[in-house]
């Protein structure tokens, strides 16, 4: 029984360590992880994406009607990318969805980079397509002393 509760407990522990980044704090962290220019996307693209998916909140979890979840600062879906309590779901990032709630962002960035390698790139995220794609995003990193 304890093993069955482990993913739930890890999710609760991760969310107790929630962090809501400031815009510039997130920009610096994502730059440190090498996302500026990754697959042709600017640092501003990534910051814009994080804002419109989670409001820069590492503990954000959105529950879908089909039982899947969108997790972390980039709202990465359990349908395809991470392991949740849903049996037989694909886990292309090879991690638990609760790992995507960690404020250190390492697992989140690794998984987001895998998603960006897909043919649609950041277009995978509806929020990026609607709010960031093709727009002047300079304000997202302006004044951040990068």
C-alpha positions in Angstrom: 0.0 0.0 0.0 2.9 2.4 0.8 4.3 1.9 -2.7 1.0 2.8 -4.2 1.0 6.0 -2.2 4.6 7.0 -3.1 3.7 9.0 -6.3 0.9 10.8 -4.5 3.1 11.7 -1.5 5.9 12.9 -3.8 3.4 15.1 -5.6 2.3 16.6 -2.2 5.9 17.1 -1.2 6.8 18.7 -4.4 3.9 21.1 -4.3 4.8 22.1 -0.7 8.1 23.4 -2.2 6.3 25.5 -4.8 8.0 28.5 -6.3 6.5 31.3 -8.3 9.4 32.9 -10.3 9.6 36.5 -11.2 10.0 37.2 -14.9 13.7 38.1 -14.7 14.5 35.3 -12.2 13.0 32.8 -14.6 14.8 34.3 -17.6 18.1 33.9 -15.8 17.4 30.4 -14.7 16.3 29.3 -18.2 19.4 31.0 -19.7 21.6 29.1 -17.3 20.0 25.9 -18.6 20.9 26.8 -22.1 17.4 27.5 -23.5 18.3 30.8 -25.2 18.5 29.9 -28.9 17.6 26.2 -28.3 16.0 24.8 -31.4 15.8 28.4 -32.7 13.7 29.7 -29.9 14.7 32.8 -28.0 14.8 33.1 -24.2 11.8 35.4 -24.5 9.8 32.6 -26.2 10.4 30.3 -23.2 9.6 33.0 -20.7 6.4 34.0 -22.6 5.4 30.3 -22.7 5.9 29.9 -19.0 3.8 32.9 -18.2 0.9 31.9 -20.3 0.9 28.2 -19.2 1.5 28.6 -15.4 2.0 32.2 -14.4 5.7 31.2 -13.6 4.4 28.7 -10.9 6.4 25.5 -10.6 3.6 23.8 -8.7 0.9 24.4 -11.2 -1.2 21.3 -12.0 -4.2 21.4 -14.3 -6.5 18.4 -14.2 -8.2 17.5 -17.5 -11.6 15.7 -17.9 -9.9 12.5 -19.2 -7.9 12.2 -15.9 -4.6 13.5 -17.3 -2.8 16.4 -15.9 -0.7 19.3 -17.1 2.3 19.8 -14.8 4.7 22.5 -13.7 5.9 25.8 -15.1 5.4 24.6 -18.7 2.2 22.6 -18.0 3.6 19.4 -19.5 1.0 16.7 -20.2 0.8 13.3 -18.5 -0.9 12.0 -21.7 2.4 11.7 -23.4 5.4 13.1 -21.5 5.4 12.0 -17.8 4.2 9.2 -15.6 1.2 9.8 -13.4 -1.3 7.5 -11.8 -2.9 6.8 -15.2 -1.9 3.3 -16.2 -0.5 2.6 -19.7 0.2 6.3 -20.4 3.3 7.1 -22.5 6.2 8.5 -20.6 8.5 10.1 -23.2 10.4 12.1 -20.7 11.0 9.1 -18.5 10.1 10.8 -15.3 7.2 11.2 -12.9 4.9 14.1 -13.4 5.7 15.2 -9.9 9.3 15.7 -11.0 8.0 18.5 -13.1 6.8 20.4 -10.1 10.3 20.8 -8.6 11.4 24.5 -8.2 15.0 23.7 -9.4 13.5 23.2 -12.9 16.2 20.7 -14.1 13.7 17.9 -14.9 11.2 20.4 -16.4 13.8 21.9 -18.7 15.0 18.4 -19.8 11.5 17.4 -20.7 10.6 20.7 -22.3 13.8 20.4 -24.5 12.5 16.9 -25.6 9.2 18.4 -26.6 10.9 21.3 -28.5 12.6 18.6 -30.6 9.3 17.5 -31.9 8.4 18.7 -35.4 6.0 21.3 -34.0 8.5 22.6 -31.5 7.0 25.1 -29.1 3.9 25.0 -31.3 3.1 21.9 -29.2 1.8 24.3 -26.6 -1.4 26.1 -27.6 -0.6 28.9 -25.2 2.6 29.7 -27.1 0.9 29.5 -30.4 -1.8 31.9 -29.3 0.1 34.4 -27.1 3.8 34.3 -28.2 4.3 32.9 -31.7 5.1 35.6 -34.2 4.9 38.5 -31.7 7.6 40.9 -30.5 8.7 39.3 -27.3 11.5 41.7 -26.3 9.5 42.9 -23.2 9.7 39.4 -21.7 13.5 39.7 -21.0 13.8 43.5 -21.2 15.6 44.9 -18.1 16.6 41.5 -16.8 20.4 42.1 -16.9 21.2 38.9 -18.8 
